[in-house]
Amino acid sequence: MNIYGRTSVSEFLGDNVVYRNLEPVDERLPILDDLRADLGLPADRVPRKSEADYARVIVRILDAARALAGAAQPIERLLFVGDTRLNDGTAFDNICQAGGWPGLAFIGARKGDEPTVEVVPTASGQSVYLSNRWAALYEFDRFCAERGLPVDEKAAVIVDLDKTALGARGRNDHVINQARVQAVRDTVADLLGADFDEAAFTAVYGRFNDVEFHPFTTDNQDYLAYLCLVVGGGLFDADRLADDILGGRLESFRAFIEGVDARKADLPGGLAAIHAAIYTNVQAGDPTPFKAFRRQEFQATIARMGCLPDSASVEELFAEEIVITQEVRAVALEWRDRGALLFGLSDKPDEASLPTAEQAAQGLPPIHRAETHAVGEAEQAS
C-alpha cells in the first residue's frame, strides 16, 4: 500500500458531481426541478438512489453532460463503480434500464484474507463484478473489454463518492462514520448546552443506530440525531421509547415527531425552535430535515480531509484521515483519457457536502474539491 500525494476527487470528475438533492454542481446541467414536469415527477419529493425515478433523472443529466462535452458519440454503455451490492447495484441496474444501455458494475469492499471475485447477474440481465479487494478494479477494466463493453468514448462511468472514491469501504470508511457521529454529538451538545450528558448521548446513539431500529429510523441520520436530541432533552425515556418501537406501539418516525409536536410546550430551552424547523421539513417531505446537524457534518468531514502531514504513514492516514482511493483514481484518470464521460454520485445530503456562501468565502471547498491524500495499491505488472 502506497501514498500518492495530495489531490481531490475533482481531479478526475471536475464538477460532474451530484449530491442527494439531484442538483449537479456544474450549473450548466439540468437539476431535478428542471426535469420534473417532463418526467412526470411529483413536486414535493426527491427520489432516492435506489428508486427508478432517480435513475430516470440521472439518465437525463448524463445525456446533458455528454452533449455539454461536445462528444460526437452518444452514450452506448454504462459502467458503475460503487461499494454496496444492494444500494449501488440497484441504482446501476435502474440506470441501465432507464437509459436502454448495457453495462457492468464493480462493487468493492475490503474484507477477508483471500482475494475473491464473483460475477453475478442483475434483475435486468446486466452483470455486477463483486470483489473484496479495491485493486481488482485494474482487472475489472480488462474484464469490461473482454465482455465487449470497453471503457472508451462511447461509455459513461458513474463513480460513487462516499466509501468508494473517498473512504474506501472496509479500509477507510470508518473515518467517514466518525465524522458523522462527531457531528451528531456536537449538534446535540450545542443545543442542549449545560444539560448535555456525554455518556447518555453515547448510549442512546449507539442503541438506536442499530439495524433493529432501521425500520423506524429508515437508517436516516437526521432522524437519529433528532431522536438523540429529544431524549437528551428529557422528553422521552430511552428504554421506554425502545420498547414502544420494538413492540410496534410506535410505528414510524413521523408518528414519533407528531408526538413530540403535541408536547412541544414541554421542550426545554431553545429546543422548541429547532423542533419547529425540523417538524416543518418533515411535513414537507424533506429527507434531510435536521439542517443544523448536516452543516456540522460538513465541517466534521472537511476537518478530516488532508488533515495529516505528508510524513504520516499509511496506517495513520487510514486511521485518522478520509483519503482518496488510489485504485479508483487511477482507473478513472485512465478512463477519462480514453474519452469516457465520468460522473460522480453521492447520496450524502447537499448540506453535508457543499459549503454555505459564508463558508465558501472563508475558503472551505465542496467535499469533491477538498484536497486529501490518495492511498492504495499500484497495478501489478501482468
N, C-alpha and C positions, 0 to 999 in steps of 0.2 A: 504494500500500500504506500502511495507516494502523495506528496503535496505539490500542486501545480500552480502555485502563486495565487493572487487575488483576482477575482473577476466578478461578474454579475450575470444573472440569467439573461439580461438584455443583450449580452454579447452574442447570443445565438437566436434570441427571439425578438429583439428590438422591443417595440411596443405592441407586437402581435400577442396580446395577453387580454384575457377576460376573466374577471372575478365573479363572485356569486350573483351580482345584480345584472349580469349579461350586458354590460356596457363596456365595450372594448376600450382599452387605454388609448389606442390610436383613434382620435376623434373623427377621422375621415371614414371610419367604418360604421355601419348601422348599429344602433342599440336596440334593445328589446322593444322599447316603446315605438320605434320606427316600424317594427315588423308585426306588431300585434294584430292590426286590422287585416293585413294581407294573409296572415297565418290563422286568423280566427281565434286568437288567444284572448282570454279574459283580461280586463284592465287592472284587476286588483291582485294579481298573483305573479310571482316569479317562479317559473318551473325549476325543479331541482335536477341535479346532474344525471340521475338515473331514469328520468322521465322522457317519454317520446317527444313531448313538446320542446324540451330542452334541446334535443337533437335537431329538431327542425330549425330552431333559431341558429344553432351552431353551423349548420349547413349553409344558411344564408350568409352568415358572417365569413365563412371560409371562401365562398364564391366571390364575395365582395373583396376580400383580401387578395385573392388571386388576380382579380381584374385590376385592383389598385397597383399590383406589382408589375402590370403590363405584360403578363405572361401570355404567349401565343397559344399555349396548350391549356385546355380546361382540365380540371381535376378528374383523374380517371381511377385513382385508387387511394385508399386511406390507410395510414399506419398510425398506431397509437402506442404510447409508452406511459405506463402507469404502475401502480403499486398494490391495487386491490382487485381481486378477481370479480367480486360481486359488483361494486360501485363502478369502477373503471371499465370492467368487462361489459357491463350492461350499457354504459354510455357509448362505448365503442360500437357495440352491435347496433344500437339505436341509430347512431350517426351514419353507419354504413347503409342501413335500411332507408333512412331519410334522404340520403344523397344518391342512392342507387349505385353505390360503389362497392367493389370487392375490397377486402382488407385483411390485415394481420395486426394483432396487438401483442405487445410484450408486457407482461406483468411480472415485476420483480420484487423480491424481498429477501434480505439476507437471513438465512436460518439453516440449521442443521450442519453436520460435519462434512458431508459429502455433497459435491455439486450435483444437482439434478435438473433435468429439463423434461417438460411434458407438454405436448401439443394437444389441445382439447377443442372440440367444436363449440360454436355458439348456437343459440336458438335458431338463427337465420342461416347457419351454414358457413359462417366465417370461422377463422381459427385464432386461438389465443395460445401464445407461447409462454408457458409458465416456467420461471426459473428461480432458484433460491440463491443466485449469485448475480449481482449487477454487472459483472464482467461478461456475462452471457449476451449482453447487448451487442458485442462485437460479432459474435456468431449469428445473432438474430439478423443482422444486416445481410449476411451471406444467405441466410435461410430465406429471407424475403426474395432475393434474386432467384434462388433455386425454385421457389414456388411461383415464379412468373409475376411477382409483384415488386419489382425493383424500386428502390427509393431514388427517384430522379425527378426531372422537371414535370412529370405528369402526376406526381404524388403530393398529397397533403399529409403532413405529420403533426399529430396532436401530442404535445408533451404535457403531462400532468405536472403541476408545480410542487404541491405540498407532499412531502415524503417520497418524491421521485426526483425531480431536478434539484430540490432543496431538501436536506434532511432525509436521506435515503432510508426507506423502511427497513428495520432490522439492523441498522448500522448507526444512524444518527438522528432518527425520528424522535427519540426521547427528549431531545433539546427543544423541539417544537412544542412537545407536550408540556415541558417545564415552563416555557414562556406563557402558555395558555393558563396553566394553574396559577402562576405568579400574577397574571392579570386579574383572574377571579379574586385571588386573595387581596390584591391591592385595592381593587374596586370596592369590595365589601368592607375592608378596613377603613378606607377613606369615608365611606358613607355612614358607618356605624361609629366612627370616632372612638371615644373612650369606652364604649360598650363592646368593642371588638374583642373576641376571645380567640386567640390563635389556635389553641388546642381544639376547641369546639368546632371551629371552622374546618380544620383538617379532618376531623372525624366525620362531619356532615358531608363535606365534599367527597371524601373517599367512599362513603357509604352510598350516596345517591349517584355517583358516577359509574357504579357497577352495571353490568349488562342486564341484570334482572330488572332494573328500573328504566331501561330503554323504551319499553312500550309507553311509559308515562312521559319521559323527557324527550322522546324521539331522538335521543343522542344529540340534542341541541344544547350547546354550552351556554347559550343565552338563558335558556330555561333553568339550567343547573345553577348558574350564577345568581339568578333571581331567587331561586329556592334557598340557596345559602344565605342570601341577604335577609329574606323574610324570617327564616328560622333563627338567624343570628340576632334579628331584632326582637325576638321573643314572642312573635305572634303564633308560632306553632311549635309543638314539641316534636323533635326529630323522630323519636321512637313511635309515637302515635301516628305521625304522618306516614312513616314507612309501612306501618301495619295497615293503614287505610288504603294505601296504594296497592300493596301486595294482596290485600284482601278484597280488592275490587270495589271498595266503597268510594274511592276517588279514582275515576276512570281516565282522566286526561289532564294535561297541564292547563288547558283552557278552563276546565272546571275548577282547578286549584286557584287560578288567578281571579276568577269570578268570586270565589270565596273570600280571597284577600280583599277584593274591592268592597265586598259587603261589610268588611270590618276595617276599612281604611282609616276610620277615626281613631283606631287603637294603635296605628303605626307610630313609632316614636320619632322624635326629631324631624329631620328633613326627609324621612323615607316616604312620606305621603306624596311629595312632589315627584320623586323618581319612580314610585309605583304608578302614578298617573301617566307618566310618559310611556312607561313600558306597557301598561294596560292599553293605552290608545294604539300603540304599534301592533300589539297582538290582535286587537279587534280589527285592525286594518289588514291583517294577513301578512304582516312583515315577518319573515323568518329570522330576522336579526333585530329583535325588539330592544335589546339592552345595549344601547349605543355607547354608553359610558364604559361598559366592560370591553367592548370591541376596540374602542380607542386605546384603552390600556393595553390590550393585546397587541396592537400595532407597535406601541412603544416598547413593550417587553420583547417582541420579536426582533425589531430593529436592533435593540441593545445586544442581542446575541449573534448578530451577523458581523463578521470581521472584527470581533472584539478582542481576539488574542493576537499577540505579536507574531511576526513571521518566524520567530525562533521556536514557536510552540511545536510540540510533537504531534504526530497523527493521533495518538491516544488522547492527548489533551484537547485537540480540536474536536474529535468525535464526542468527547465528554461534555464540552462546555460551549461550543460554537455551532450555529446552524451553517453547515457547509454545502457547497455545490457538489453534486455527484459527478465526479470527473468522467465516468463512463457515459453518462447521459450527455454531458457537454461535448465529449469527443465525437460521438456519433452524430449529434445534432449539427455540429460545425461541418462535418463531412457531408451530411445530407443537404445542408444549406448550400454548400459549394457545388453540389450536383444540380441545383436548381429547384429542389423540393420547397414547397411552402411549409414553413414551420409556424405553429400556433400553440400558445400556452393556455391551458385551462386551470382554473383554481376554484374550488368550492369554498374557499375562505372568503368571508364577507368583505366587501369593499372597505368598510370602516376599519377592518383589521389589516388591510393591505395597502391602503393609499393614505398619504398624509393630508391633513387639513391644509387650507391655504396658509394658515399661520405656521404650521409645522414645515411646510414646503419652503416658506420664506426663511426659516431657521436652518435650512439645508438638509432636512430629512427627506430621503428619496422614497419612492414606492418600493415595495418588497422586491419586485423583479429587477430594480435598478440598484439595489443595495449591494455594495461590494463585500465579498467574503471569500474565504479560502476555498479552492477546489481540491478535493481529496478523492482518491480512488486508485484503481488498478489500471496499468497500461495494457494495451492489447498485446497478447503474446504472439511472437512470430510463429507462423504455421510451417 
